[in-house]
Amino acid sequence: WSRKDHFNFFSADSGSPFYDITTYIDATNLYNYTKHNNISFYYSLIWITTEVINKIKDFRYKIRGKDIIIYDRLIPAFADLKPGSELFHIVVIDFRGTMTEFANEAKILSMSQQTYFPKSIEEYEPDMLIQFSCLPWISFTSLSSEKSSDRDDSVPKITLGKYERIESKIRLPYSIQVNHRLVDGVHLGKFFNLLQNYINNLN
């Protein structure tokens, strides 16, 4: 494993290995695309993020005690609200269709779900998930996610904020938390570049 020395370097530090990056993405093209196709902006961005993360193998490495494993792909688990509710529920969706198909399926699944924390989440290993949350009421400039007490936790944690119109652009706060034992800044740079390119090329 080419990252072995770096993994050992960060593992030797007794402090928390987790760090957060918050930035803005230009969501203009995604906003226009989802409006034109009458699909959810939120679900669509979850689909794109999952597609991009799965293209970068460093996000798919997981820590299992003294071993490192790699998944073929990760599964999104996202927080959602039903109309009129202030209590979120978690939706897990293992779906490999197009963005539009995913957005439509996610909407059906979320609206029909009767529990806050579904039993279906137990069908997957916890580290196989990507955790998504959203603060559509706040356009934040930084975010500190809750930190796991498990130093082996290698689940990417993503939070989306309230988008803003800046002249003709739609600007969206986007935060991601990763484990430094597995993911460096170069991997996050690759992730955000691929994410932005994917959005820009929607048509």
LINURZI-V431436 format. One record per helix or strand of 3 or more residues. SS is the DSSP state (~ for helix, > for strand). FROM is the first residue (numbers start at 0). TO is the last residue. If there is no record, write none. Layout:
BEGIN
[[SS & FROM & TO] [SS & FROM & TO]]
END
This chain:
BEGIN
[[~ & 3 & 10] [> & 17 & 25] [~ & 27 & 36] [~ & 40 & 54] [~ & 56 & 59] [> & 60 & 63] [> & 66 & 69] [> & 74 & 79] [> & 88 & 92] [~ & 98 & 111] [~ & 118 & 122] [~ & 125 & 127] [> & 128 & 134] [> & 156 & 160] [> & 163 & 165] [> & 168 & 178] [~ & 184 & 199]]
END
